[in-house]
């Protein structure tokens, strides 16, 4: 991951996290940025000392063929911006999801393939040390054959948080209205879905339910998006997994891989350096109990640049763009692109849109397990 050129579309809340992360890859140059809000664009460009484009067309006209556009706009704009970038001949790395409709995501991927372009999807924490270490532990059989996986992405009762005061370092407000209308499943499920799909490949079917359980968030008119979802995921080749997402239940970002020889655990999905532990079982008198302590699992080799904790995450948001730039140079498909990106989008939307009575949903798309990072093989 040596470097390259990126351009940024969308200078809102998450863009500052990307800029902070891109600084850990000195070889990556930000060629230009654009936002439809002139004031936000000026504020962002001045804070980070990067060139501001006069419009999307101007940004794409000056974008190099081997560079990468980061689509950091709000989800409702992802389809339009992704399509414009591809039509301009630009490789694209998009914040989740690729589109708000699975068929539209498939069409975008087909367009990218036909044009010989890369189209990848966030989140990229799947390329981080915690996810890669846990994946290596599963492949190595440290906890025995996985029987089931429990994953939680609950963020507390956000409706009562002081979210109107949340600001990034360049002054961007947290986009609470868009977040509530988009929903926590579309925003967050990918953080563990990406890990699961990377380890086990395609999801065969999804049995999910979703609901809006706090109806008056921010004083917005109903309906807004589901703020609670739970899904059982059945893979073509892997153990069943249960995933919950909410902005209601107390903060809990655990994932537990329950194996025949013990439980592999991680407590922090958004921390690339989170501790991976193995908790073994033992018999105490006539009871089977989980051990009170975990043994830390490490790769024992250098991994990737880390960022300090900033805001809610200790994630390096540039891991995805850096991997895609490397893929462009090497003439291969990015780990975060192609069938993987489409499948991640379809599964996420299936959970988000499940409602009360969707029942079992068969996935139309699939993908192979992700190639581990070189330092995690």
N, C-alpha and C positions, 0 to 999 in steps of 0.2 A: 504494500500500500504506500507507494512513493509520492503520489501527488496527482495534479491535474487541475482543470478549470471548472468552476461551477458558477451558475447564475441562479438567483433566487427570485421566485415569484410569490409574493405574500410576505409582508414584513410585520405580522402580528405577533402574538404572545410566544408561539413556539419558535419563531425565527431567531429570537435572542438565544435560545438554548442551542440551536444549530450553530450560531456564530461562536458561542463559547466553546462548543465541541470542535468546530473546524480549526480553531486555534491550536488544537493538539496535533494537527497534521500540517506542519509548516509548508509542505510542498503543495497543498491545495490552495488555489488562488480564487477569491471571489471576484469575478469579472464585472458583475453588475447586479443590481437589485431593482425590483419594481413592485409597487403596490397601487391599487386603484384609489387609495386615500392619499392625496398629495401631502397632507400634513404628517401622516404616519410615515410615509416614504422619506420625507425630509428629515424627520426626527431619527429614524433608524439609520439612514445613510450617514448622517452627521455623527451619531454616536459611535458607529463602527468604522467610520472613515472608508466607506466603499462607494463606488460610483452608482448614482441613481439614474436609471433609464427614463426616457420620456414616455414610454408606453410598452406594452407587451410586444408589439410587433418590432419596435426598435431594439428591445432586449434580445429577441430571437434572431433578428437580422445580423447582429454583431456576435452571436454566440458561435464558438468554434465547433467544428464537426465532431471532434473527439472530446468535447466537454459534456457537462451534465447539468440539466435544469432541475432544480429542487422546487417542486410544487408544494408550497406550504400554505396554500389558501384554505379557506373554510371548506368543509366537505361538499357543500352544495355546488361549489365551483370546480371541483376536481375533474369532472368529466370534460367540461368545456376547456379548461386549461391544458389538461393532458392531450386532448385532441389537437389543440392549436400547436402545442410543442411538437407533436409527432408530424403534423402536416408541414411544419417548418424544418423537418429533418433533424430534430434534437432528441437525444436520449433523455429520459425522464425518470426521476426518483420522486415518488408521490407520497405525501403523508396519507395515512389510512383514512378511508378506504379508497381504492382506485376509482370507484364510482358508487352511486347509491342504488344501483341495480346490477345484479350479477350478469345479465346478458350484455349490458353496456360494458362491463369490465372485460368480458370475453371479446367483445368487438374491438376494444382498445388494444388488447394483447395481440389480436390477429392483425390489426393495423401496424403495430410495432414490428411484428415478425415479417410482414410483407415488405416493410421498408428497411429491414435490416437494422432496427433500432432496439435499444434496451428500454424496457418499461418495468420499473421495480416498485415495490410497495414497502412502506414502513409498517410496523416498527422494526428497528434493527437491533434491538437488545438480544435477539436470537443469535447474533454474531458475537455477543459479549462473553466475558469470562465466566459468569455464573451459569448461563445457559449452556455454553460449550463444555464446562466442567461437569455439569449434571448429565449432559448427553454422553460424555465419555464414560462416566460412572455407570450409566445404564448399559452401554455397549460392552463394558468390561465385566458386567455381572457382579459388581460389588455388593449390591443389595439382593442378588438373586433375580430370578425371572419376575418382571413386573406383573402384578395381578390387577392393579387398578391405580388410578391417579386422581387425586383431589386437588383442585386449584381454586384459589379465591382471589378475586379482584374487587374487594369492597373498600370504599373510600370514606366512610363515615357519613353523617347526616349533613350533606353539603348544603342543603337549603338553609341551614342555620349558621353556616360558616360566614365569615366576613369577606366573601368572594368579591364584593364590589370594590374592595381596597387592594386586591391582589394586582401587582404590577411587575413587569419585567424590569431589567436594569436599564433599558432604553426608554421605559415609560409606557409600554403597551399594556392595556388592561386585560385581565382574563376575560375571554369572550363568553361570559356566562349565558347570555341569551342563546347564542349558537350552540353552546355545549348542552344546554337543557333541551333544545329542539333536535339536536343530533342524537343525543343519548349516550350513556356511559358504555353501552355494549359496543357500539361502533367505535367509540373513542378508546376503549381500554381492553376489550376481549383479545385483541391481537397480541397483547403482550405475553400471554401464555399460550394462545392458540398457535402462534408462530413457533414456540418451543416444541409443542406437541407434534405439529405437522413436520417440523424439521427432523424429529427423532423417529417418527413412525410412518411418515408419508400421508397418503390421502385418507380423509374421513369418509367412511361409507355411508353413514346415516347420522342424523342429528335428531334427538328427541328433546325439545326445549319448550320453555314457557317464558313469557316476558310480560311485564305490566308496568303501568305508571301508578306508583303507590303513594307518592307525594304530589298532589294535583296542582298546587298553587306556587310552585317554585318561581321566585322572582316576580310574582304577579302576572305571569304570562297567561294568555288565553289558552285553554285546552283545545285540542290535545297537544301535549308535548310528547317527546319520545319516551319509551320505557326507561325507568330508572332502576329497574330490577330485572334480572334474568338469571335463569339457571338452565344448564344444558348437560345432557349425557351424550357423549361423543363415542361413536363406534367406528374404529379404524379398519381398513382392509387388512392390516397386518400390525396389530399392536393391542395393548390392553384398553378396556373402556376407561374413559375419563369423565369426571364431572367438573364443570366450570361454572362458578357464580360470578356475576358482575352486579354491583349496585353502587349508588351514591346515597345509601340509606343505612346499611349495616355498619357496625364499628370497623375501623380500618383493619384490614387483614389482607396481606399480599403473599400468603403462603402457597407453596406447591409441595405436595407430598407424593412421592413415587413409592407405592406400597408393594414391596417385593417379598419373595419367599424367605429371604434371609434377613430382612430388616426394612427400614423406611429411610429413603433418601429425602432430604428436606432442604428447602430454600425459603427464607422468610421475606425476601424483598425483591419483587419482580423488577423494580425500577433502579436497582443498584447493580451495576456491572460487576462490582467486586463483592457481592453478597456471599456470605459463608454457605458452602454446601456441606451438609453433615449426614452421617449415617447413624441411625438409631437402631440398635439391635434389640431383639426380644429376649426375654429370659423367663424362666419359671421360678417363682417364689412360692414355696410351699405348694399349694394346689392351684395357683393362679398364674396365668400367662400375662406378663406386663411388658410394656415398652420401656426400654432403658431410660433412666433420667438424664443421661448425658449422650451427646453425639460425638462421633469421631469425625474430625474435619477431613474432607476430601479435597485434594489439591492436584493440579496438573503438574506442578513442579517445574515449570518453564515459563519464559516471558510470554505475555499474551498481547495486549494492545494498550494504547494510551488511555489513561483514566482522566475523568474530570472531577473536580471537587464538587461537593453537594451544592446545588444552586436551585432554589425553589423546591419543588416536590420530588426531584429526581436526581440520582447520581448516575445517569446514563450518558454515554457518549453518543450523541445523536448523529455524529459524523461517521460512525462505523459503516452504515449502509452506503452513503455516497462514496466513501473511500473504496469499499469493495466493488461497487459498480464501476468506478473509474478504472480500477485494476482489470475488471472483466472486459471493459472496452479496449484497453491496451492489449490484452491477451487474446482478443477475438473469441471469447467464450460467453455463454449466457451467465448473467449474474445469479448468485444464489437466491437473491430476493426478487427475481423476475420470472417471466414466462408462466408456466403452468402453476408454479407455487403461488405467485401473486394473485392469480385468478382464483385459485382454490381457497386461499385465505379469505378473500373477499366474499366468495359464495357462502362459506361456513359462517362467517361473522354475520352476514345479512340474514341467514336462516335463523340464527339465535335471536337477533334483534327483532325480527318481524314475526316471531312465533305466536305471540299472543297466548290465548288460553287453550286453543283447540287445534293447533297445527298438527299434532301427532308426530309420528316418525316421518322425517323428510329425507329422502334419498338424494344424495349429492350428484349433480350431473358431471362435475369436474373431478379431477384427482391430480395427484403429483407424486413423485418419488421422494423418499427421505432426502434431506439436504446434505450435501457433502460437508463434513466438518471443516472448520478452519484448520490450516496446516499445523498450527501449534496445539491442536486438540485431537489429533489423530492417534 
